Amino acid sequence: MRTFVAVLVAFAALTACSSGDKPSEKPTSSSAPKPAPGTNAAAASLDPCKLLPAEAVSKALSLDNLKAVPGPVQDNAANGGKARSCEYQLDGKAAGALAVTRYEGRQGKPAEMVASIKKAKAGAKDVPGFPDGAVYYVDEQKTATLASAELVAGTPVLINYTGPAKMSPEQMAPLVKQALTAS
């Protein structure tokens, strides 16, 4: 049941800089621009279970009675990633999960973040219809992931949905798009 969340959190921790192509280096404190008041508050308020309600996932998967369960908080001091997740369950079993990882203090560009994931994940392929790009891949744990990124109040944010390997990019794209739109 927690396999999806574990894979999702591991994915979020690895993706921003996993291939060696960092979205950008963190500026030093003397050269770092000061964020406008409330900038981090907008990104910090991103709750995956609110961005993608269980009803939307139920509809996409043609499953009734999915429940949205908040996942663990995963902060990574090394890359500045602050991940929050939401697991979608049917009768206590995982049907998928959405992760939202924000990179406060980073100047990364969403398209570069997506390109970094594509480079790092074997077999990753582009998914059309996303302004800054999106990638889809199936990993060695037989889970499928669709990831995209955007800026929220100037903060780079990675949003990805992970589900069973049988989920196609066409099934996942509306879920990630809904989460991006809601953020």
RORO-315547 format. One record per residue (C-alpha): residue in one letter; x, y, z. Coordinates in Angstrom, 1 decimal. Each point is the difference from the previous one (the first is absolute). Example, Ala and Ser with C-alpha at 12.3 -4.5 7.8 and 13.67 -1.06 7.14 Angstrom:
REM RORO-315547
+------+--------+--------+--------+
! resn !     c1 !     c2 !     c3 !
+------+--------+--------+--------+
!    A !   12.3 !   -4.5 !    7.8 !
!    S !    1.4 !    3.4 !   -0.7 !
+------+--------+--------+--------+
***
This chain:
REM RORO-315547
+------+--------+--------+--------+
! resn !     c1 !     c2 !     c3 !
+------+--------+--------+--------+
!    M !    0.0 !    0.0 !    0.0 !
!    R !    2.8 !    2.4 !    0.8 !
!    T !    2.0 !   -1.1 !   -3.0 !
!    F !   -1.4 !    2.7 !   -2.2 !
!    V !    0.7 !    2.7 !    2.5 !
!    A !    3.6 !   -1.3 !    0.6 !
!    V !    0.6 !   -0.1 !   -3.7 !
!    L !   -1.5 !    3.5 !   -0.4 !
!    V !    2.0 !    1.5 !    2.8 !
!    A !    3.2 !   -1.6 !   -1.3 !
!    F !   -0.8 !    1.3 !   -3.5 !
!    A !   -0.6 !    3.6 !    1.3 !
!    A !    3.3 !   -0.1 !    1.9 !
!    L !    2.0 !   -1.1 !   -3.0 !
!    T !   -1.6 !    1.8 !   -2.9 !
!    A !    1.0 !    3.6 !    0.4 !
!    C !    3.7 !   -0.6 !   -0.3 !
!    S !    0.4 !   -3.7 !   -0.5 !
!    S !    1.7 !    0.0 !   -3.4 !
!    G !    2.6 !    2.5 !    1.0 !
!    D !   -1.9 !    2.7 !   -2.0 !
!    K !   -1.1 !    2.2 !    2.9 !
!    P !   -2.8 !    2.4 !   -0.8 !
!    S !    2.2 !    2.7 !    1.5 !
!    E !    2.5 !    0.4 !    2.7 !
!    K !   -1.4 !    1.4 !    3.3 !
!    P !    1.3 !    3.6 !    0.2 !
!    T !    2.2 !    1.0 !    2.9 !
!    S !   -1.7 !    1.9 !    2.8 !
!    S !    1.7 !    3.3 !   -1.0 !
!    S !   -1.1 !   -0.3 !   -3.6 !
!    A !   -3.4 !   -1.6 !    0.5 !
!    P !   -3.0 !    2.2 !   -0.9 !
!    K !   -2.4 !    0.5 !    2.8 !
!    P !   -3.4 !   -1.6 !   -0.8 !
!    A !   -3.0 !    2.2 !    0.2 !
!    P !   -2.1 !   -0.4 !    3.1 !
!    G !   -2.4 !   -2.9 !   -0.4 !
!    T !    2.0 !   -1.6 !   -2.9 !
!    N !    0.9 !   -3.1 !    1.9 !
!    A !   -3.4 !    0.0 !    1.7 !
!    A !   -1.7 !   -0.6 !   -3.4 !
!    A !    2.3 !   -2.9 !   -0.8 !
!    A !   -0.2 !   -1.4 !    3.5 !
!    S !   -3.8 !   -0.1 !    0.0 !
!    L !    0.0 !   -2.6 !   -2.8 !
!    D !   -1.9 !   -3.0 !    1.5 !
!    P !    0.0 !   -2.9 !   -2.5 !
!    C !   -3.3 !   -1.4 !    1.3 !
!    K !   -1.6 !    3.4 !   -0.7 !
!    L !    1.7 !    0.4 !   -3.4 !
!    L !   -1.3 !   -3.4 !   -1.1 !
!    P !   -3.1 !   -1.1 !    1.8 !
!    A !   -0.8 !   -3.8 !    0.3 !
!    E !   -3.0 !    0.5 !   -2.2 !
!    A !    2.1 !    1.0 !   -3.0 !
!    V !    2.3 !   -3.0 !    0.4 !
!    S !   -3.1 !   -2.3 !    0.4 !
!    K !   -1.4 !    1.4 !   -3.3 !
!    A !    3.3 !   -0.4 !   -1.8 !
!    L !    0.5 !   -3.6 !    1.2 !
!    S !   -3.6 !   -1.0 !   -0.2 !
!    L !    0.1 !   -1.0 !    3.7 !
!    D !   -2.7 !    1.0 !    2.5 !
!    N !    0.6 !    1.0 !    3.6 !
!    L !    3.7 !    0.9 !   -0.2 !
!    K !    1.3 !    1.8 !    3.1 !
!    A !    2.7 !    2.6 !    0.1 !
!    V !    2.4 !   -0.6 !    2.9 !
!    P !    2.8 !    2.6 !    0.7 !
!    G !    3.5 !   -1.6 !   -0.4 !
!    P !    3.1 !    0.7 !    2.0 !
!    V !    1.8 !    3.3 !   -0.1 !
!    Q !    3.4 !   -0.4 !   -1.6 !
!    D !    2.5 !    2.9 !    0.1 !
!    N !    3.4 !   -0.3 !   -1.6 !
!    A !    2.5 !    2.5 !    1.3 !
!    A !    2.5 !   -1.0 !   -2.7 !
!    N !   -2.0 !    1.3 !   -2.9 !
!    G !   -2.6 !    2.2 !    1.8 !
!    G !   -2.9 !   -2.2 !   -1.0 !
!    K !   -3.0 !    0.0 !    2.3 !
!    A !   -2.3 !   -2.8 !   -1.1 !
!    R !   -3.6 !   -0.6 !    1.0 !
!    S !   -2.1 !   -2.9 !   -1.4 !
!    C !   -3.5 !   -1.4 !   -0.1 !
!    E !   -0.7 !   -3.7 !   -0.4 !
!    Y !   -3.2 !   -1.1 !   -1.6 !
!    Q !   -1.3 !   -3.2 !    1.5 !
!    L !   -2.8 !   -2.5 !   -0.8 !
!    D !   -0.8 !   -2.3 !    2.9 !
!    G !    3.3 !    0.9 !    1.7 !
!    K !    2.1 !   -0.9 !   -3.1 !
!    A !    1.9 !    2.7 !   -1.9 !
!    A !   -1.4 !    0.9 !   -3.4 !
!    G !    2.5 !    2.8 !   -0.6 !
!    A !    1.6 !    3.1 !    1.5 !
!    L !    0.6 !    3.7 !   -0.8 !
!    A !    3.1 !    1.7 !    1.2 !
!    V !    0.7 !    3.7 !    0.1 !
!    T !    3.6 !    1.0 !    0.6 !
!    R !    0.9 !    3.7 !    0.4 !
!    Y !    3.6 !    1.3 !   -0.2 !
!    E !    0.1 !    3.1 !    2.1 !
!    G !    3.0 !    2.3 !   -0.6 !
!    R !    0.6 !   -1.6 !   -3.5 !
!    Q !   -0.1 !    1.8 !   -3.3 !
!    G !   -0.6 !   -3.2 !   -2.1 !
!    K !   -2.1 !    0.2 !   -3.2 !
!    P !   -2.8 !   -2.5 !   -0.3 !
!    A !    1.0 !   -1.1 !   -3.5 !
!    E !    3.5 !   -0.7 !    1.3 !
!    M !   -1.3 !   -2.0 !    2.9 !
!    V !   -2.1 !   -2.1 !   -2.4 !
!    A !    3.0 !   -0.5 !   -2.3 !
!    S !    2.1 !   -1.1 !    3.0 !
!    I !   -2.5 !   -2.7 !    0.8 !
!    K !   -0.2 !   -1.2 !   -3.6 !
!    K !    3.8 !   -0.3 !   -0.1 !
!    A !    0.1 !   -1.8 !    3.4 !
!    K !   -2.8 !   -2.6 !   -0.6 !
!    A !    0.6 !   -2.7 !   -2.6 !
!    G !   -2.8 !   -0.2 !   -2.5 !
!    A !   -1.6 !    3.3 !    1.0 !
!    K !   -2.0 !    1.5 !   -2.8 !
!    D !   -1.4 !    3.5 !   -0.5 !
!    V !   -3.7 !    0.5 !    0.5 !
!    P !   -1.6 !    2.8 !   -2.1 !
!    G !   -2.4 !    2.6 !    1.3 !
!    F !    2.0 !    1.5 !    2.9 !
!    P !    1.4 !    3.5 !   -0.3 !
!    D !    3.3 !   -0.8 !    1.6 !
!    G !    0.1 !   -3.7 !   -1.1 !
!    A !   -0.8 !   -3.2 !    1.7 !
!    V !    1.5 !   -3.5 !    0.0 !
!    Y !   -1.4 !   -3.5 !    0.5 !
!    Y !    2.0 !   -3.1 !    1.0 !
!    V !   -0.4 !   -3.4 !    1.6 !
!    D !    2.6 !   -0.8 !    2.6 !
!    E !    1.6 !   -3.3 !    1.2 !
!    Q !   -2.7 !   -0.3 !    2.8 !
!    K !   -2.6 !   -0.2 !   -2.8 !
!    T !   -1.6 !    3.4 !    0.8 !
!    A !   -0.8 !    2.6 !   -2.6 !
!    T !    0.7 !    3.7 !    0.6 !
!    L !   -0.9 !    3.1 !   -1.8 !
!    A !    1.8 !    3.2 !    1.1 !
!    S !   -0.2 !    3.6 !   -0.8 !
!    A !    1.2 !    3.2 !    1.6 !
!    E !   -1.0 !    3.7 !    0.3 !
!    L !    0.8 !    3.1 !    2.0 !
!    V !   -2.3 !    0.9 !    2.8 !
!    A !    0.6 !    3.5 !    1.3 !
!    G !    3.5 !   -0.2 !   -1.4 !
!    T !    0.7 !   -3.4 !    1.7 !
!    P !    0.8 !   -3.0 !   -2.2 !
!    V !   -2.6 !   -2.8 !    0.7 !
!    L !    0.2 !   -3.5 !   -1.3 !
!    I !   -3.4 !   -1.9 !   -0.3 !
!    N !   -0.1 !   -3.7 !   -0.7 !
!    Y !   -2.6 !   -2.7 !    0.0 !
!    T !    1.1 !   -3.6 !    0.6 !
!    G !   -2.2 !   -3.0 !   -0.6 !
!    P !    0.0 !   -3.6 !   -1.2 !
!    A !    2.1 !   -0.7 !   -3.1 !
!    K !   -3.2 !   -0.7 !   -2.0 !
!    M !   -0.9 !    3.7 !    0.2 !
!    S !    0.6 !    1.8 !   -3.2 !
!    P !    1.2 !    3.6 !   -0.5 !
!    E !   -3.4 !    0.7 !   -1.4 !
!    Q !   -1.6 !   -1.1 !    3.3 !
!    M !    2.5 !    1.9 !    2.2 !
!    A !    0.2 !    3.3 !   -2.0 !
!    P !   -3.4 !    1.3 !    1.1 !
!    L !    0.9 !   -0.7 !    3.6 !
!    V !    3.3 !    1.9 !   -0.1 !
!    K !   -1.6 !    2.8 !   -2.0 !
!    Q !   -2.8 !    0.4 !    2.6 !
!    A !    2.6 !    0.2 !    2.8 !
!    L !    2.1 !    2.6 !   -2.0 !
!    T !   -3.1 !    2.1 !   -0.7 !
!    A !   -1.1 !   -0.1 !    3.6 !
!    S !    3.5 !    1.1 !    1.2 !
+------+--------+--------+--------+
***
